[in-house]
Amino acid sequence: MQKAKSRIKMQNMHTKNKIYGLIFDVDGVIADTEPVNAKVTIMVLNDMFDLGGVRPEDFEAGIGKGAEKYVQAGADAHGLTLTEEQVKAAAKLREKYLIETIRAEPLPAFPGVLDLINKALQRQDFRLAIATSASLELSRAILKSAKVPYQKMVYVTGSEITRKKPDPELFLVAASRMGINPAHCVVIEDAPSGVQAAKAAGAKCIAVTNSTTAVKLAKSDLVCDSLEQINLDMIQELIDAN
């Protein structure tokens, strides 16, 4: 009996001293960027390649995989073959248009995002990170627009990694910089490729249906319609269930 009590006490102490990591994707998680992503990329494909008739749904295969994959998805949907150089040039112009658009028309944070971030920042047992496939300049424009206190968080961008999602590199780097085992982290994602990357990194994943359906996000540990439905106790329980 005494041994059982000692074991429970040790488990409680372990949980009490545990540090939890909370990693946020940006596009589609922090703010509703998908409509402007599609709008701007449609403009780019038309301006550069005279490709008309492109629809927002044509980019679905590229969501969460970085700018070049996003551009490629739109081209592929209409049978347009692009060289690697053309894709890179289109992605560069897309980023320019995006930054200009977001600075002119700021995007607010999704409901629940700032509340969750600010509450976690007040806790000594939580560390936070931004981990995005977007470039530093573009992601910073989005974070500033949404009033996210990213200066208080670890911040990893697509400019710093070599392998895009669904490869886990982005989230492994974020966990490493927080000084936390990926198994003690929860990644907030909105795209199937991001869910796949989070799970491959060994982290838990909460998926929010901002960009696609719950069915397509089913490989995550938890699916929600809004981060208003998520609190820090739920995140701790998800991690402690390891």
Residue pairs with C-beta under 8 A, 6 or more apart in sequence:
15 240
18 125
18 184
18 239
18 240
19 125
19 126
19 127
19 179
19 180
19 184
20 125
20 126
20 127
20 180
20 184
20 185
20 186
20 235
20 236
20 239
21 126
21 127
21 128
21 129
21 174
21 175
21 178
21 180
21 182
21 184
21 185
21 186
21 203
22 116
22 120
22 126
22 127
22 128
22 129
22 185
22 186
22 188
22 235
23 128
23 129
23 130
23 131
23 171
23 174
23 175
23 185
23 186
23 187
23 188
23 198
23 203
24 30
24 113
24 117
24 128
24 129
24 130
24 131
24 153
24 188
25 64
25 131
25 132
25 187
25 188
25 189
25 190
25 191
25 194
26 33
26 130
26 132
26 134
26 139
26 142
26 143
27 33
27 34
27 37
27 64
27 132
27 133
27 134
27 142
27 190
28 34
28 63
28 64
28 190
28 191
28 208
28 210
28 211
29 110
29 113
29 188
29 189
29 190
29 208
29 210
30 109
30 110
30 113
30 130
30 142
30 143
30 146
30 148
31 107
31 108
31 109
31 110
31 113
31 142
31 145
31 146
32 107
32 110
32 210
33 107
33 142
34 56
34 63
34 210
34 211
35 56
36 98
36 101
36 102
36 105
36 107
37 59
37 70
37 98
38 56
38 59
39 56
39 101
40 94
40 97
40 98
40 101
41 54
41 59
41 70
41 71
41 74
41 94
42 54
42 55
42 56
42 74
43 97
44 71
44 90
44 93
44 94
44 97
45 51
45 54
45 71
45 74
45 75
45 80
45 90
46 52
46 54
47 93
48 86
48 89
48 90
48 93
49 75
49 80
49 82
49 86
49 90
51 74
51 75
51 78
51 80
53 78
54 74
54 77
54 78
58 73
58 74
58 77
58 78
59 70
59 73
59 74
59 77
60 73
60 212
61 69
61 73
61 76
61 77
62 69
62 70
62 71
62 72
62 73
62 74
63 70
63 73
63 190
63 191
63 193
63 211
63 212
64 133
64 165
64 189
64 190
64 191
64 192
64 193
64 194
64 211
65 133
65 164
65 165
65 166
65 191
65 193
66 133
66 134
66 158
66 164
66 165
67 91
67 94
67 95
67 133
67 134
67 135
67 158
68 87
68 88
68 91
69 164
70 91
70 94
71 82
71 87
71 90
71 91
71 94
72 82
72 87
75 81
75 82
75 87
82 90
95 135
95 137
95 138
98 138
98 141
99 137
99 138
99 141
102 141
102 142
102 145
103 141
103 145
106 145
106 146
107 142
107 145
107 146
108 145
108 146
108 147
109 146
109 147
109 148
110 208
110 210
110 226
110 227
111 226
111 227
111 228
112 226
112 227
112 228
112 229
112 230
113 146
113 148
113 227
114 146
114 147
114 148
115 228
116 227
116 230
116 231
116 232
117 128
117 148
117 149
117 153
118 149
119 231
119 232
120 126
120 128
120 232
121 128
121 149
121 152
121 153
123 232
126 232
127 154
127 178
127 179
127 180
128 152
128 153
128 154
128 178
129 153
129 154
129 155
129 156
129 174
129 175
129 177
129 178
130 139
130 143
130 148
130 150
130 153
130 154
130 155
130 156
130 174
131 156
131 170
131 171
131 173
131 174
131 187
132 139
132 156
132 157
132 158
132 170
133 157
133 158
133 164
133 165
133 170
134 142
134 157
134 158
135 157
135 158
135 159
136 157
136 159
139 157
140 150
143 150
154 174
154 177
154 178
156 170
156 173
156 174
156 177
158 164
158 170
160 173
161 169
161 170
161 173
162 169
163 169
164 170
165 191
165 193
165 194
165 196
165 197
166 193
166 194
166 196
166 197
166 200
167 197
167 200
168 197
168 198
168 200
168 201
168 202
170 197
171 182
171 185
171 187
171 197
171 198
171 201
171 203
172 182
172 201
174 185
175 181
175 182
175 185
175 201
175 203
178 185
181 202
182 201
182 202
182 203
183 202
183 203
183 239
183 242
184 239
184 242
185 201
185 203
185 204
185 239
186 203
186 204
186 205
186 206
186 221
186 235
186 238
186 239
187 194
187 197
187 198
187 201
187 203
187 204
187 205
187 206
188 205
188 206
188 207
188 208
188 227
189 195
189 197
189 198
189 205
189 206
189 207
189 208
189 217
189 220
190 207
190 208
190 209
190 210
190 211
190 212
190 217
191 211
191 212
192 212
192 216
192 217
192 219
194 205
194 207
195 205
195 207
195 217
195 219
195 220
196 219
198 204
198 205
198 220
199 205
199 219
199 220
204 221
204 222
204 238
204 239
205 219
205 220
205 221
205 222
206 220
206 221
206 222
206 223
206 224
206 230
206 235
206 238
207 214
207 217
207 220
207 222
207 223
207 224
208 223
208 224
208 225
208 226
208 227
209 217
209 223
209 224
209 225
214 223
217 223
221 238
222 230
222 234
222 238
224 230
